[in-house]
Amino acid sequence: MAAEIQRKRCANHPERYGHALCMTCGKVVCQECATPWDGINYCASCLARRRQGARKGGSALSWAALAATIVLLFFAARTAMVWGAGLLVSAWP
């Protein structure tokens, strides 16, 4: 696989041999154009889109769902502790 990439030319610099394959679009890129992010090679345009998506964060709906889940878990834990305490008190001699 590496030998095949090295025989191909960079998508941005046709005079240079390929160094890596962009994992998003599949372009062969030279060593200057290949940018690893989290151990995966990307071309400049795909990396810019990926970084832009990472900066956006979650939507308001996902944050609301997370908050609702935390509240439900809190009340479930509180109820379990109250029932557990009631069982301990009733079983106490």
N, C-alpha and C positions, 0 to 999 in steps of 0.2 A: 504494500500500500504506500509506504513512504517513498519507494523508488518511483512509483507511478506519479506521485505528486511532484517529485523533483524533476521529472521529465516534462511536465506541463509548465506553462508560463503564467506569471502573475496576471490577474484580471485587471489590475490597475497599472502595472508596469510590464508591458509585453517583452521588454528586453531582459527581464530578470526571470530566473527559474523559480518555481513554486517552492514554498517552505511548509505551508500548512493549508488545511482545508477549513473554511468557515463552516461551523456546525449548524448554522441557521439557513444560509442560502446555498451552501455547497460550492462557493467560488474558491478557486485556488489562489492563494495570496503569497507574496514574498515575505521574507523575514521582517522587513520594515512595516508591511501592512498587517501582519498577523498580530493580534493583541490577545493574550490569554486573560480570561476573567473566570475565576473559580476553577482554574485548570482546564478550561475549554477555549479553543481558538475561535475568534470572531474577526470578520472584516470590519472596517471602520464604520460603515453605515449600519450594519446589524448591531454592533456594539453600542452605537449612539441610541438606537431604538430600545435596546435592552436596558441601558442606564436610565433613559427617560421613563420607562415603565417602572423601574425600581424606585424612582424618586416620587412617583405619584402617590404611593401609599394605597391604603384601602379606601373603598367608597364609604359613604355615610351609612349605607345599608349594612355593609359587613361589620362596621363598628357597632351599630345598633344590635346586630345579632350577637356579637361578642359580649356586649354589656348585658343583654337579656340572659345569655347563658351563664354568666358569672352570678347574676342575681338569683337565678333558679338554683344553681349549685349552692349558694349561700343559704337559701331557705331550706333546701333539702338537707344540708349538713346540720342546720339548727334543729330541724324537726327530728332528725336521727339522734341528736344528742339529748333532746328532751325525752324522747321515747326510751332511749337507753338509760337515762337517769331514773325515769319512772320504773323501769324494770328492775334496776338495782335496788331502789328504795323498797319496792314491794317484796323483793326476795330477801331483804335483810331481816334477820331474826329478831 
